[in-house]
Amino acid sequence: MTSPLGIGLVGAGRMGSIHARLVHTSVPGARLAGIADVDAGAAARLAAQVGDPPQFGSMADLLAAPGIDAVLIATSSSRHLEMIELAAAAGKDILCEKPLSLSFADTDAAIAAAARAGVRLQVGFMRRWEPDYVRARQRLASGDYGRPMLFKSLQFDPEPPPLTFADPTVSGGIMVDMGIHEFDLARWLMDDEVVEVHAYGSTYAHPELATVGDVDSAVVNLRFANGATGTVELARNTTYGEDVRTEVLATKGSVWVGLLSATQGAASGGLTPGSIAVDALDTAIPRFERGLAAQARGFVQAIRDDRPVAVTGSDGRAAFAIAVAAGRSLRDGGTVAVEPRP
Ligand SMILES: NC(=O)c1ccc[n+]([C@@H]2O[C@H](COP(=O)([O-])OP(=O)(O)OC[C@H]3O[C@@H](n4cnc5c(N)ncnc54)[C@H](O)[C@@H]3O)[C@@H](O)[C@H]2O)c1
């Protein structure tokens, strides 16, 4: 039997902690081989919960340590490019949290660094690995529901992040930080590219977000290359918890994810017009942890099978381009064309 793949985690914050726990418990064939964070206390506290792997104060030290085969990047987004360039130069395969970076130049530099080094670069769009979204995609790809014609997705967070995080120079702001998941789903579920957006936003509930140039809620209209349409709704203020729902209306039926708290997914129409098929929800597992674990397993399996990763840097750039256009429309008004891939 081959030895487990050593994963080095950089960034022991909110997301890094979840990734570490899932790699430690739910990714056969891999082990958490080290944790790096500039905050030594954060790295030590996290290590104590996940089998006490070695801790490092920098990515460079982590990469120089023995037993690190691949890295998982969960630092703040503004540091992703630096981490990707270091990992690529060290010849390590990379799973990087979304967004790849906060500018087109940095995103392209990240993709180029991985390509130059010949390492894998997977982007952390974990919804693509969630069973409910996978099922929705399979239903749509089967052709049984006809052609996808309208995409509708919403993501409401319980409360806004601290201003230091909401700051677009740190997180990218609401479109890049939150919206990017929906924009990636739009491309993936509709199997088409978004070419134009129009956004509105407000600081209705949290005017303090305006001080850093962000909003607490926004709607984005989408136009796809083949003429289909869509909307994305974002908010940071449900007060009742995380609420994430997606719907695709196709020419012969509809596919839903997260429609009701009692269901994981559902579909109507397709081969049995007039019926509604409901996928049961396993409430024992927090929302998206299945996806995060499957995402890490998919990354490890691609390395083990020596094949490309399923969600690429190019996917990261495409969703980022939609987010940038939406952010520009939010700021300057009007319809904004999505910058095509170079
Ligand atoms: N997939 C999702 O749904 C999802 C959700 C939340 C956050 N994220 C992404 O995860 C990433 C991290 O977000 P977070 O909320 O966990 O942030 P966080 O601030 O909680 O954690 C970031 C950690 O990175 C460390 N760090 C920063 N610079 C570093 C460096 N140069 N070297 C080593 N460590 C460094 C910080 O000390 C901190 O512990 C972001 O890219 C964010 O977009 C994804």
The ligand as a Tripos MOL2 file, in Angstrom:
@<TRIPOS>MOLECULE
LIG
   44    48     1     0     0
SMALL
NO_CHARGES

@<TRIPOS>ATOM
      1 N1        -15.5120   28.0610    0.7030 N.am      1 LIG1
      2 C1        -16.1570   28.8900    1.5110 C.2       1 LIG1
      3 O1        -17.3700   28.8800    1.6230 O.2       1 LIG1
      4 C2        -15.3700   29.8720    2.3160 C.ar      1 LIG1
      5 C3        -15.9200   30.4190    3.4750 C.ar      1 LIG1
      6 C4        -15.1500   31.3090    4.2030 C.ar      1 LIG1
      7 C5        -13.8870   31.6670    3.7640 C.ar      1 LIG1
      8 N2        -13.3870   31.1150    2.6190 N.ar      1 LIG1
      9 C6        -12.0390   31.4870    2.1160 C.3       1 LIG1
     10 O2        -11.0780   30.9490    3.0050 O.3       1 LIG1
     11 C7         -9.9640   31.8330    3.0850 C.3       1 LIG1
     12 C8         -9.6930   32.1400    4.5450 C.3       1 LIG1
     13 O3        -10.8250   32.7680    5.0960 O.3       1 LIG1
     14 P1        -11.0840   32.6990    6.6660 P.3       1 LIG1
     15 O4        -12.4430   33.2210    6.8800 O.co2     1 LIG1
     16 O5        -10.7200   31.3450    7.1870 O.co2     1 LIG1
     17 O6        -10.0190   33.7770    7.1670 O.3       1 LIG1
     18 P2         -9.3520   33.8750    8.6030 P.3       1 LIG1
     19 O7         -8.9350   35.3010    8.7280 O.co2     1 LIG1
     20 O8        -10.2440   33.2900    9.6570 O.co2     1 LIG1
     21 O9         -8.0670   32.9410    8.5290 O.3       1 LIG1
     22 C9         -6.9430   33.2550    7.7600 C.3       1 LIG1
     23 C10        -5.7210   32.7170    8.4710 C.3       1 LIG1
     24 O10        -4.6000   32.8900    7.6040 O.3       1 LIG1
     25 C11        -3.4780   33.3090    8.3830 C.3       1 LIG1
     26 N3         -2.5400   33.9890    7.5250 N.ar      1 LIG1
     27 C12        -2.6820   35.1900    6.8920 C.ar      1 LIG1
     28 N4         -1.5790   35.4850    6.1800 N.ar      1 LIG1
     29 C13        -0.7220   34.4410    6.3320 C.ar      1 LIG1
     30 C14         0.5770   34.1420    5.8230 C.ar      1 LIG1
     31 N5          1.2010   35.0130    5.0180 N.pl3     1 LIG1
     32 N6          1.1420   32.9800    6.1830 N.ar      1 LIG1
     33 C15         0.5070   32.1080    6.9900 C.ar      1 LIG1
     34 N7         -0.7320   32.3390    7.5100 N.ar      1 LIG1
     35 C16        -1.3360   33.4830    7.1800 C.ar      1 LIG1
     36 C17        -4.1100   34.2190    9.4390 C.3       1 LIG1
     37 O11        -3.2580   34.3760   10.5630 O.3       1 LIG1
     38 C18        -5.3910   33.4560    9.7770 C.3       1 LIG1
     39 O12        -5.1990   32.5360   10.8190 O.3       1 LIG1
     40 C19       -10.3060   33.0670    2.2480 C.3       1 LIG1
     41 O13        -9.6890   32.9500    1.0010 O.3       1 LIG1
     42 C20       -11.8130   32.9870    2.0970 C.3       1 LIG1
     43 O14       -12.2830   33.5350    0.8720 O.3       1 LIG1
     44 C21       -14.0930   30.2200    1.9060 C.ar      1 LIG1
@<TRIPOS>BOND
     1     1     2 1
     2     2     3 2
     3     2     4 1
     4     4     5 ar
     5     4    44 ar
     6     5     6 ar
     7     6     7 ar
     8     7     8 ar
     9     8     9 1
    10     8    44 ar
    11     9    10 1
    12     9    42 1
    13    10    11 1
    14    11    12 1
    15    11    40 1
    16    12    13 1
    17    13    14 1
    18    14    15 2
    19    14    16 1
    20    14    17 1
    21    17    18 1
    22    18    19 2
    23    18    20 1
    24    18    21 1
    25    21    22 1
    26    22    23 1
    27    23    24 1
    28    23    38 1
    29    24    25 1
    30    25    26 1
    31    25    36 1
    32    26    27 ar
    33    26    35 ar
    34    27    28 ar
    35    28    29 ar
    36    29    30 ar
    37    29    35 ar
    38    30    31 1
    39    30    32 ar
    40    32    33 ar
    41    33    34 ar
    42    34    35 ar
    43    36    37 1
    44    36    38 1
    45    38    39 1
    46    40    41 1
    47    40    42 1
    48    42    43 1
@<TRIPOS>SUBSTRUCTURE
     1 LIG1         1 GROUP 0 **** ****
